[in-house]
Amino acid sequence: MGIEIHEIEIGEIPQTPTSGSINDPQVKRASDALIDHAKKYGFPVAYKQEQNGRLVHNLIPNKQQEDQQISGSSRTQLQFHTESAFHPYKPSHVHLLCLRGDEQAATTYAELENILDDLSPLAIETLQKPWYQTGIDKSFRIGGAADNKMIITPLRRTHYGWELCYDEELTTGTNPPAQESLKALQRAIHDVKKEITLKTGQLLTIDNKTTVHGRKPFQARYDGTDRWLQRVLSIKPLPPQSHLDGNIITTQFSG
């Protein structure tokens, strides 16, 4: 499963807010339904450094982030990525509930099964080596935390099948063969990419181990009618208890 689409009855939703603080009973019911859905795929989690450990993320346009590679952007193409690719305990699934859609703002995605068909055996072999590094997401550094380079292997074969870890903006190869194979991976992703435009009440679940995703640019209006998604992350298996505080993953990254 790369993606799944479900429908949720969300009722009358208020105007799209300009910040992440929402106090509305109907929105709360939608959030609760999203959390219940996420529990079917694992343990719903948040990250201490991201949105202050908030479990439900309200993804709404942010004027100060319009051109950044971050979920509050709007005017820029959100590049393909594994959610929290740098993290040793990245989510296994990403759940996106559309409270208000925008026809321009298609979610883009590419599934590993199709990506592998577009890669040479040499590229597949090279992408399994620890010759790659990626930076810490901007959403984890808004509070002033330092960036750090984390070693990753973009492709990994496990007992359950192939897994992909990749961030188009932040992942780099540490030598020429690695960089060449990374370019081949980028080309393959763009060759097989698909898109879906979420509508109100649709809930998109993305397998974060096998599917990279992004988003097309759109024009934010900041008038209460903008696109509004809610996001919950789930993980399976759980991180060690020493990295958990309730639902919050507390892993620290030194600068």
HUKAKA-V522209 format. One record per backbone hydrogen bond with DSSP energy under -1.0 kcal/mol. CO is the residue of the C=O (numbers start at 1). NH is the residue of the N-H. E is the energy in kcal/mol with one decimal. If there is no record, write none. Layout:
{{CO;NH;E} {CO;NH;E}}
//
This chain:
{{2;207;-2.8} {4;205;-2.6} {6;203;-3.1} {24;28;-2.3} {25;29;-2.0} {26;30;-1.9} {27;31;-2.6} {28;32;-2.4} {29;33;-2.1} {30;34;-2.1} {31;35;-2.5} {32;36;-2.4} {33;37;-2.0} {34;38;-2.4} {35;39;-1.7} {37;40;-1.4} {38;41;-1.9} {43;235;-1.7} {46;249;-3.1} {47;50;-1.4} {50;53;-1.6} {51;54;-1.7} {57;231;-2.6} {59;229;-2.0} {62;65;-1.8} {65;68;-1.9} {66;74;-1.7} {66;76;-1.0} {68;70;-1.7} {70;73;-2.2} {72;62;-2.9} {74;218;-3.1} {78;215;-1.8} {80;168;-2.8} {81;213;-2.1} {82;85;-1.2} {84;87;-1.8} {92;208;-2.1} {93;234;-2.1} {94;206;-3.0} {95;232;-2.1} {96;204;-3.1} {97;230;-2.7} {98;201;-3.1} {100;228;-2.7} {104;106;-1.9} {106;216;-2.8} {107;196;-2.5} {108;214;-2.5} {109;194;-3.1} {110;212;-2.0} {111;115;-2.0} {112;116;-2.9} {115;118;-1.3} {116;119;-1.5} {120;124;-2.3} {121;125;-2.3} {122;126;-2.5} {123;127;-2.5} {126;129;-1.9} {127;155;-2.4} {129;131;-2.0} {131;174;-2.9} {132;152;-2.2} {133;172;-2.6} {134;150;-2.9} {137;140;-1.4} {138;141;-1.8} {141;144;-1.9} {150;134;-2.3} {154;165;-2.3} {156;163;-2.4} {161;158;-2.6} {163;156;-2.0} {166;82;-3.3} {167;171;-3.0} {172;133;-2.2} {175;179;-2.4} {176;180;-2.5} {177;181;-2.2} {178;182;-2.1} {179;183;-2.0} {180;184;-1.7} {181;185;-2.2} {182;186;-2.4} {183;187;-2.4} {184;188;-2.5} {185;189;-2.5} {186;190;-2.0} {187;191;-2.1} {188;192;-1.7} {194;109;-2.4} {196;107;-3.1} {199;202;-2.6} {201;8;-3.1} {202;98;-2.7} {203;6;-2.4} {204;96;-3.2} {205;4;-1.9} {206;94;-2.2} {207;211;-1.5} {209;164;-3.0} {210;112;-2.9} {212;110;-2.1} {213;81;-1.6} {215;78;-2.7} {224;16;-2.5} {228;99;-2.6} {228;100;-1.8} {229;59;-3.3} {230;97;-3.0} {231;57;-2.8} {232;95;-2.4} {233;45;-2.4} {234;92;-1.8} {234;93;-2.1} {235;43;-2.7} {240;243;-2.3} {241;244;-1.7} {243;250;-2.3} {245;248;-1.8} {247;46;-2.3} {248;245;-2.6} {249;48;-2.5}}
//
